[in-house]
Amino acid sequence: MKEQNLGNKCKYAGECPIFQGIEVPHNMDLTIWRNVFCYRGMKGWVNCTRFRSLEKDTGKTIITAARHNAFR
């Protein structure tokens, strides 16, 4: 299956071990995972536990991130 760039790539893709292929999702092919979560824009990112965790670690809230991305 070919990866499709359906939207903006997650800003944490460079440090995400799943996106980098270091960790493999147990229940989904990596290409599908990237299409569902990493390239989906805010709709996919808020459903990604790693994204939510990294946002929490930076002190941002998901709502603030969604507003920021809405104006890009």
Backbone as XML, in Angstrom:
<?xml version="1.0"?>
<chain id="A" units="angstrom">
  <residue number="1" name="MET">
    <atom name="N" x="0.838" y="-1.177" z="0.000"/>
    <atom name="CA" x="0.000" y="0.000" z="0.000"/>
    <atom name="C" x="0.884" y="1.240" z="0.000"/>
  </residue>
  <residue number="2" name="LYS">
    <atom name="N" x="0.505" y="2.208" z="-0.772"/>
    <atom name="CA" x="1.275" y="3.443" z="-0.886"/>
    <atom name="C" x="0.816" y="4.460" z="0.168"/>
  </residue>
  <residue number="3" name="GLU">
    <atom name="N" x="1.786" y="5.136" z="0.786"/>
    <atom name="CA" x="1.438" y="6.206" z="1.714"/>
    <atom name="C" x="0.870" y="7.376" z="0.943"/>
  </residue>
  <residue number="4" name="GLN">
    <atom name="N" x="-0.150" y="7.969" z="1.499"/>
    <atom name="CA" x="-0.755" y="9.138" z="0.891"/>
    <atom name="C" x="-0.588" y="10.307" z="1.840"/>
  </residue>
  <residue number="5" name="ASN">
    <atom name="N" x="-0.179" y="11.426" z="1.321"/>
    <atom name="CA" x="-0.078" y="12.620" z="2.141"/>
    <atom name="C" x="-1.446" y="13.291" z="2.125"/>
  </residue>
  <residue number="6" name="LEU">
    <atom name="N" x="-2.301" y="12.898" z="3.082"/>
    <atom name="CA" x="-3.679" y="13.359" z="3.109"/>
    <atom name="C" x="-3.836" y="14.709" z="3.782"/>
  </residue>
  <residue number="7" name="GLY">
    <atom name="N" x="-2.812" y="15.180" z="4.427"/>
    <atom name="CA" x="-2.884" y="16.444" z="5.134"/>
    <atom name="C" x="-1.517" y="16.823" z="5.637"/>
  </residue>
  <residue number="8" name="ASN">
    <atom name="N" x="-1.497" y="17.622" z="6.661"/>
    <atom name="CA" x="-0.226" y="18.033" z="7.246"/>
    <atom name="C" x="0.404" y="16.882" z="8.007"/>
  </residue>
  <residue number="9" name="LYS">
    <atom name="N" x="1.709" y="16.770" z="7.890"/>
    <atom name="CA" x="2.440" y="15.753" z="8.652"/>
    <atom name="C" x="2.574" y="16.231" z="10.089"/>
  </residue>
  <residue number="10" name="CYS">
    <atom name="N" x="2.473" y="15.320" z="11.012"/>
    <atom name="CA" x="2.594" y="15.624" z="12.439"/>
    <atom name="C" x="3.936" y="16.299" z="12.720"/>
  </residue>
  <residue number="11" name="LYS">
    <atom name="N" x="3.898" y="17.312" z="13.552"/>
    <atom name="CA" x="5.134" y="18.041" z="13.863"/>
    <atom name="C" x="6.112" y="17.212" z="14.685"/>
  </residue>
  <residue number="12" name="TYR">
    <atom name="N" x="5.637" y="16.111" z="15.274"/>
    <atom name="CA" x="6.504" y="15.238" z="16.061"/>
    <atom name="C" x="7.033" y="14.056" z="15.252"/>
  </residue>
  <residue number="13" name="ALA">
    <atom name="N" x="6.781" y="14.020" z="13.954"/>
    <atom name="CA" x="7.200" y="12.895" z="13.112"/>
    <atom name="C" x="8.704" y="12.649" z="13.199"/>
  </residue>
  <residue number="14" name="GLY">
    <atom name="N" x="9.486" y="13.698" z="13.289"/>
    <atom name="CA" x="10.938" y="13.558" z="13.342"/>
    <atom name="C" x="11.448" y="12.871" z="14.586"/>
  </residue>
  <residue number="15" name="GLU">
    <atom name="N" x="10.689" y="12.937" z="15.669"/>
    <atom name="CA" x="11.118" y="12.314" z="16.920"/>
    <atom name="C" x="10.254" y="11.116" z="17.321"/>
  </residue>
  <residue number="16" name="CYS">
    <atom name="N" x="9.252" y="10.815" z="16.523"/>
    <atom name="CA" x="8.336" y="9.720" z="16.844"/>
    <atom name="C" x="8.922" y="8.388" z="16.386"/>
  </residue>
  <residue number="17" name="PRO">
    <atom name="N" x="9.133" y="7.453" z="17.313"/>
    <atom name="CA" x="9.720" y="6.170" z="16.927"/>
    <atom name="C" x="8.808" y="5.337" z="16.033"/>
  </residue>
  <residue number="18" name="ILE">
    <atom name="N" x="7.505" y="5.530" z="16.121"/>
    <atom name="CA" x="6.602" y="4.797" z="15.239"/>
    <atom name="C" x="6.724" y="5.349" z="13.825"/>
  </residue>
  <residue number="19" name="PHE">
    <atom name="N" x="6.676" y="6.679" z="13.670"/>
    <atom name="CA" x="6.800" y="7.270" z="12.339"/>
    <atom name="C" x="8.136" y="6.918" z="11.704"/>
  </residue>
  <residue number="20" name="GLN">
    <atom name="N" x="9.199" y="6.893" z="12.510"/>
    <atom name="CA" x="10.533" y="6.587" z="12.013"/>
    <atom name="C" x="10.725" y="5.102" z="11.710"/>
  </residue>
  <residue number="21" name="GLY">
    <atom name="N" x="9.773" y="4.257" z="12.129"/>
    <atom name="CA" x="9.866" y="2.823" z="11.872"/>
    <atom name="C" x="10.680" y="2.065" z="12.905"/>
  </residue>
  <residue number="22" name="ILE">
    <atom name="N" x="11.052" y="2.725" z="13.993"/>
    <atom name="CA" x="11.810" y="2.069" z="15.061"/>
    <atom name="C" x="10.888" y="1.143" z="15.853"/>
  </residue>
  <residue number="23" name="GLU">
    <atom name="N" x="9.683" y="1.631" z="16.185"/>
    <atom name="CA" x="8.655" y="0.811" z="16.818"/>
    <atom name="C" x="7.606" y="0.503" z="15.761"/>
  </residue>
  <residue number="24" name="VAL">
    <atom name="N" x="7.055" y="-0.691" z="15.838"/>
    <atom name="CA" x="6.038" y="-1.091" z="14.872"/>
    <atom name="C" x="4.704" y="-1.230" z="15.597"/>
  </residue>
  <residue number="25" name="PRO">
    <atom name="N" x="3.652" y="-0.598" z="15.079"/>
    <atom name="CA" x="2.337" y="-0.768" z="15.713"/>
    <atom name="C" x="1.916" y="-2.241" z="15.669"/>
  </residue>
  <residue number="26" name="HIS">
    <atom name="N" x="1.341" y="-2.726" z="16.758"/>
    <atom name="CA" x="0.995" y="-4.139" z="16.859"/>
    <atom name="C" x="-0.238" y="-4.506" z="16.042"/>
  </residue>
  <residue number="27" name="ASN">
    <atom name="N" x="-1.143" y="-3.573" z="15.878"/>
    <atom name="CA" x="-2.421" y="-3.911" z="15.274"/>
    <atom name="C" x="-2.630" y="-3.328" z="13.879"/>
  </residue>
  <residue number="28" name="MET">
    <atom name="N" x="-1.596" y="-2.720" z="13.294"/>
    <atom name="CA" x="-1.793" y="-2.032" z="12.030"/>
    <atom name="C" x="-0.472" y="-1.955" z="11.257"/>
  </residue>
  <residue number="29" name="ASP">
    <atom name="N" x="-0.567" y="-2.061" z="9.949"/>
    <atom name="CA" x="0.591" y="-1.874" z="9.081"/>
    <atom name="C" x="1.112" y="-0.439" z="9.241"/>
  </residue>
  <residue number="30" name="LEU">
    <atom name="N" x="2.416" y="-0.267" z="9.201"/>
    <atom name="CA" x="3.022" y="1.055" z="9.414"/>
    <atom name="C" x="2.523" y="2.090" z="8.399"/>
  </residue>
  <residue number="31" name="THR">
    <atom name="N" x="2.363" y="1.685" z="7.153"/>
    <atom name="CA" x="1.879" y="2.615" z="6.128"/>
    <atom name="C" x="0.465" y="3.088" z="6.441"/>
  </residue>
  <residue number="32" name="ILE">
    <atom name="N" x="-0.379" y="2.164" z="6.853"/>
    <atom name="CA" x="-1.748" y="2.536" z="7.218"/>
    <atom name="C" x="-1.723" y="3.433" z="8.441"/>
  </residue>
  <residue number="33" name="TRP">
    <atom name="N" x="-0.886" y="3.096" z="9.418"/>
    <atom name="CA" x="-0.775" y="3.905" z="10.636"/>
    <atom name="C" x="-0.435" y="5.355" z="10.285"/>
  </residue>
  <residue number="34" name="ARG">
    <atom name="N" x="0.570" y="5.533" z="9.434"/>
    <atom name="CA" x="0.978" y="6.883" z="9.058"/>
    <atom name="C" x="-0.153" y="7.626" z="8.353"/>
  </residue>
  <residue number="35" name="ASN">
    <atom name="N" x="-0.883" y="6.928" z="7.492"/>
    <atom name="CA" x="-1.992" y="7.576" z="6.787"/>
    <atom name="C" x="-3.129" y="7.938" z="7.731"/>
  </residue>
  <residue number="36" name="VAL">
    <atom name="N" x="-3.389" y="7.099" z="8.720"/>
    <atom name="CA" x="-4.501" y="7.333" z="9.645"/>
    <atom name="C" x="-4.157" y="8.395" z="10.689"/>
  </residue>
  <residue number="37" name="PHE">
    <atom name="N" x="-2.931" y="8.401" z="11.182"/>
    <atom name="CA" x="-2.571" y="9.298" z="12.266"/>
    <atom name="C" x="-1.610" y="10.413" z="11.855"/>
  </residue>
  <residue number="38" name="CYS">
    <atom name="N" x="-0.514" y="10.083" z="11.235"/>
    <atom name="CA" x="0.574" y="11.044" z="11.027"/>
    <atom name="C" x="0.297" y="12.077" z="9.942"/>
  </residue>
  <residue number="39" name="TYR">
    <atom name="N" x="-0.392" y="11.676" z="8.889"/>
    <atom name="CA" x="-0.656" y="12.585" z="7.768"/>
    <atom name="C" x="-2.098" y="13.078" z="7.746"/>
  </residue>
  <residue number="40" name="ARG">
    <atom name="N" x="-2.833" y="12.924" z="8.807"/>
    <atom name="CA" x="-4.255" y="13.239" z="8.811"/>
    <atom name="C" x="-4.550" y="14.654" z="9.300"/>
  </residue>
  <residue number="41" name="GLY">
    <atom name="N" x="-3.542" y="15.349" z="9.780"/>
    <atom name="CA" x="-3.800" y="16.669" z="10.349"/>
    <atom name="C" x="-4.354" y="16.513" z="11.752"/>
  </residue>
  <residue number="42" name="MET">
    <atom name="N" x="-4.928" y="17.559" z="12.274"/>
    <atom name="CA" x="-5.387" y="17.558" z="13.664"/>
    <atom name="C" x="-6.379" y="16.432" z="13.940"/>
  </residue>
  <residue number="43" name="LYS">
    <atom name="N" x="-7.194" y="16.082" z="12.958"/>
    <atom name="CA" x="-8.170" y="15.004" z="13.145"/>
    <atom name="C" x="-7.484" y="13.692" z="13.538"/>
  </residue>
  <residue number="44" name="GLY">
    <atom name="N" x="-6.361" y="13.378" z="12.912"/>
    <atom name="CA" x="-5.625" y="12.160" z="13.250"/>
    <atom name="C" x="-4.757" y="12.328" z="14.479"/>
  </residue>
  <residue number="45" name="TRP">
    <atom name="N" x="-4.182" y="13.505" z="14.621"/>
    <atom name="CA" x="-3.244" y="13.728" z="15.726"/>
    <atom name="C" x="-3.911" y="13.615" z="17.084"/>
  </residue>
  <residue number="46" name="VAL">
    <atom name="N" x="-5.113" y="14.160" z="17.224"/>
    <atom name="CA" x="-5.772" y="14.102" z="18.534"/>
    <atom name="C" x="-6.167" y="12.682" z="18.910"/>
  </residue>
  <residue number="47" name="ASN">
    <atom name="N" x="-6.188" y="11.772" z="17.948"/>
    <atom name="CA" x="-6.473" y="10.366" z="18.231"/>
    <atom name="C" x="-5.207" y="9.565" z="18.489"/>
  </residue>
  <residue number="48" name="CYS">
    <atom name="N" x="-4.056" y="10.189" z="18.393"/>
    <atom name="CA" x="-2.772" y="9.522" z="18.600"/>
    <atom name="C" x="-2.306" y="9.756" z="20.035"/>
  </residue>
  <residue number="49" name="THR">
    <atom name="N" x="-2.134" y="8.688" z="20.792"/>
    <atom name="CA" x="-1.725" y="8.842" z="22.194"/>
    <atom name="C" x="-0.323" y="9.432" z="22.310"/>
  </residue>
  <residue number="50" name="ARG">
    <atom name="N" x="0.557" y="9.111" z="21.354"/>
    <atom name="CA" x="1.914" y="9.661" z="21.409"/>
    <atom name="C" x="1.874" y="11.178" z="21.198"/>
  </residue>
  <residue number="51" name="PHE">
    <atom name="N" x="1.065" y="11.649" z="20.251"/>
    <atom name="CA" x="0.926" y="13.091" z="20.016"/>
    <atom name="C" x="0.400" y="13.781" z="21.270"/>
  </residue>
  <residue number="52" name="ARG">
    <atom name="N" x="-0.650" y="13.207" z="21.860"/>
    <atom name="CA" x="-1.230" y="13.821" z="23.063"/>
    <atom name="C" x="-0.205" y="13.857" z="24.193"/>
  </residue>
  <residue number="53" name="SER">
    <atom name="N" x="0.571" y="12.814" z="24.327"/>
    <atom name="CA" x="1.599" y="12.766" z="25.358"/>
    <atom name="C" x="2.664" y="13.829" z="25.127"/>
  </residue>
  <residue number="54" name="LEU">
    <atom name="N" x="3.127" y="13.970" z="23.890"/>
    <atom name="CA" x="4.158" y="14.965" z="23.592"/>
    <atom name="C" x="3.624" y="16.386" z="23.758"/>
  </residue>
  <residue number="55" name="GLU">
    <atom name="N" x="2.362" y="16.609" z="23.410"/>
    <atom name="CA" x="1.757" y="17.924" z="23.624"/>
    <atom name="C" x="1.687" y="18.230" z="25.123"/>
  </residue>
  <residue number="56" name="LYS">
    <atom name="N" x="1.344" y="17.236" z="25.917"/>
    <atom name="CA" x="1.265" y="17.412" z="27.367"/>
    <atom name="C" x="2.647" y="17.736" z="27.940"/>
  </residue>
  <residue number="57" name="ASP">
    <atom name="N" x="3.674" y="17.042" z="27.427"/>
    <atom name="CA" x="5.040" y="17.260" z="27.896"/>
    <atom name="C" x="5.536" y="18.667" z="27.578"/>
  </residue>
  <residue number="58" name="THR">
    <atom name="N" x="5.051" y="19.269" z="26.490"/>
    <atom name="CA" x="5.489" y="20.618" z="26.128"/>
    <atom name="C" x="4.644" y="21.685" z="26.818"/>
  </residue>
  <residue number="59" name="GLY">
    <atom name="N" x="3.612" y="21.241" z="27.557"/>
    <atom name="CA" x="2.769" y="22.188" z="28.281"/>
    <atom name="C" x="1.668" y="22.792" z="27.432"/>
  </residue>
  <residue number="60" name="LYS">
    <atom name="N" x="1.483" y="22.294" z="26.226"/>
    <atom name="CA" x="0.420" y="22.801" z="25.362"/>
    <atom name="C" x="-0.830" y="21.964" z="25.568"/>
  </residue>
  <residue number="61" name="THR">
    <atom name="N" x="-1.935" y="22.519" z="25.178"/>
    <atom name="CA" x="-3.163" y="21.741" z="25.209"/>
    <atom name="C" x="-3.556" y="21.417" z="23.785"/>
  </residue>
  <residue number="62" name="ILE">
    <atom name="N" x="-4.312" y="20.383" z="23.627"/>
    <atom name="CA" x="-4.754" y="19.969" z="22.297"/>
    <atom name="C" x="-5.605" y="21.068" z="21.665"/>
  </residue>
  <residue number="63" name="ILE">
    <atom name="N" x="-6.429" y="21.727" z="22.448"/>
    <atom name="CA" x="-7.284" y="22.786" z="21.910"/>
    <atom name="C" x="-6.433" y="23.937" z="21.387"/>
  </residue>
  <residue number="64" name="THR">
    <atom name="N" x="-5.391" y="24.314" z="22.108"/>
    <atom name="CA" x="-4.503" y="25.371" z="21.652"/>
    <atom name="C" x="-3.812" y="24.961" z="20.348"/>
  </residue>
  <residue number="65" name="ALA">
    <atom name="N" x="-3.381" y="23.719" z="20.279"/>
    <atom name="CA" x="-2.729" y="23.232" z="19.071"/>
    <atom name="C" x="-3.706" y="23.224" z="17.901"/>
  </residue>
  <residue number="66" name="ALA">
    <atom name="N" x="-4.939" y="22.841" z="18.162"/>
    <atom name="CA" x="-5.947" y="22.820" z="17.092"/>
    <atom name="C" x="-6.213" y="24.229" z="16.575"/>
  </residue>
  <residue number="67" name="ARG">
    <atom name="N" x="-6.301" y="25.194" z="17.456"/>
    <atom name="CA" x="-6.514" y="26.577" z="17.017"/>
    <atom name="C" x="-5.335" y="27.072" z="16.204"/>
  </residue>
  <residue number="68" name="HIS">
    <atom name="N" x="-4.132" y="26.758" z="16.645"/>
    <atom name="CA" x="-2.925" y="27.179" z="15.945"/>
    <atom name="C" x="-2.899" y="26.615" z="14.534"/>
  </residue>
  <residue number="69" name="ASN">
    <atom name="N" x="-3.209" y="25.322" z="14.406"/>
    <atom name="CA" x="-3.172" y="24.664" z="13.110"/>
    <atom name="C" x="-4.316" y="25.087" z="12.205"/>
  </residue>
  <residue number="70" name="ALA">
    <atom name="N" x="-5.409" y="25.566" z="12.775"/>
    <atom name="CA" x="-6.549" y="25.978" z="11.975"/>
    <atom name="C" x="-6.225" y="27.233" z="11.160"/>
  </residue>
  <residue number="71" name="PHE">
    <atom name="N" x="-5.264" y="27.997" z="11.608"/>
    <atom name="CA" x="-4.939" y="29.261" z="10.943"/>
    <atom name="C" x="-3.699" y="29.160" z="10.068"/>
  </residue>
  <residue number="72" name="ARG">
    <atom name="N" x="-3.255" y="27.973" z="9.749"/>
    <atom name="CA" x="-2.097" y="27.786" z="8.871"/>
    <atom name="C" x="-2.504" y="27.892" z="7.446"/>
  </residue>
</chain>
